[in-house]
């Protein structure tokens, strides 16, 4: 019923909820995170909040891209992507034939569990650190409510910068 990727996603989801609940209640976790991130990421943000956020996001995106590259089967992913592309092209040919299009769309849905199985393993390695980083960001920017580049909240700045850096790193590392 559940694929390996779905089980990993569910496991990470539960662990994420547990960490979010215990983070403020277990001082050793919170203090440890602050001990590591205050003199590193905090230093960059105190130096210049906009450039600091860009640098931090670039580093996080680089690490996540490297984990994604080396914790997944890149050849299988490339093959899956090429099969999906061929199926998309075939779907364009049959856009005027609803019954054939439905058949091809069902085939397309079969790719979702396969893709999930291939791409979920890195989430095991990165989810908890990212959750803890986000908790630290939230606390930092609650105490220092500066806007990134003058108008972005930390969350939107991280989201936008991480998308940009992820695209760049995926191209640089030739990831599918």
N, C-alpha and C positions, 0 to 999 in steps of 0.2 A: 504494500500500500504506500508506505513512505519510502522515498529514495534516500540514499545516503546523504545527499546534499540537504534534503529537507530535515533530516534528523539533526544534522550539524547546525542548521539555521535555528531550529527549535531549541537545541541545547545552548547555543550562544545567547539566544533571546532570554532564556531562563537565567543564565549566569549574569547577563547584563542587568536584569531586574534585581537580582539578589545583590549585586555590587552597588547598584543605585540606592537600594534600601539601607545597606549596612555602611556605606561610605561615611555619612555624617555621624553614625552611631558608634563606629569603631575608630577611636582616635589614632591607633597605630597606622591604619591604612591612610587616613587623611594626612597625618603628620609625615609619613614616609613620602607621599606624593609631593607635599610642599617642600620637604627636605631636598628632593631631587630637582623639582621644576622651578622653585623660586630663584635659585642662583643661576639657572641656565635660561629657560624660557622667560622667566620673570625679568632677568637682566636685559634681555633683548627688547622686551616690551617696555621696560622702564627707560631704556636708551631712546627708542623711537617706536611708538606704538604701531605705526603703519608699516615701517620697514621691518620691525621685529615680527609682526604678524605674517608678513610675506615670507620672511626667512624661515620662521617656524613651520608655516604651512608647506613650504618647499621641502623642508627636511622630512616632515611627516609623509608627504606625498611620495618622496623618493623611497623612503623605507617601505611604505605600503606597496609601491610598484615593484620593488625588488622582491618582497615576500610573495607577491602575486606571481611574479615571473618564475621564481625558483620553487614555489610550493605547488605549482600546477603543471599538468602535462601540456606543454605549449603546442606540441605537434597535434595532439588530439583536438585541442581547442581550434587550431588553424583549420584542421580538416572539417570540424563541425561548422565553423563559420563559412567555409567554402560551400559546404552542402546547403546551408541556409541561403546563401547568395544564389545558388543555382535554383533552389526552390522559389525564391522571390522572382527570379526572371521567368520561370515557368508560370507562376501565378499571373504575371503581367500579360502573358500570351492568352490566358484563359479568363480574362476579366469579363468577357461577355458570355461566359458559360458558367452559370451559378453552381450547377451540380459538380462540375470538375473543380471549380474554385473551392467549394466546401471540402472536397476530398483533399486538396492540397493544403488547406488551412488546418485540417486535422493532422496531416503529416508535420506541419510546422509546429503544432503544439507538442509533438513528441520530442522536439529538440529541447524544450524547457527543462525537464528533469535531467537530461544528459548534461546540459550546460551547467545546471545547478550542482550536479555531482562533481564536475570538474573544477568549479570555481569556489566552492564553499570551504575547502580545506584551509586556505590562508586566513579565513575569518577566525578560525580557532586561535591563531597566533596573534591576531591584531585587535580583536574586538575589545578585550578587557583593557589593554593599554589606551585605546582610543576613548573608551568610556571614562577612564580615569583622567585622561587629558582634558576631555570636555568638562568634567566636574571642576578641574582646576581652572580652566578658562572661565567658567561661570563664576567661580569665587573671585578670581583676579579682577574680572571686569565689573563685578558687583562693587568691589572696593575701589576700583579705578574706572569710573564710567566714561572712558574716552571713546570716541568714534574713530574707526579705521578710515583713513583717507578723508576724514572730516564728516562722513555721513553713514558709514556702514557699522552695524553692530558687529561684535566679534563673530557671532554665528554666521551671518551672511557673508562677511569677509572671508572666513574660513571656507565656507561652502564654495564661493566663487573662485577663490585662489586655488583650492584643491582640485576643482574641475579643470582649470587651466593647466596646472602643473601635472595632473594625471595624464592629460592628453599629450603634453610634451614628453613626459617620461615614457609613455606607451610607444610613442613614435621612436624615441631614442633607443629603447630596448627592443624594438621590433616585436611588440606584443600584439596578438590578435584583438 
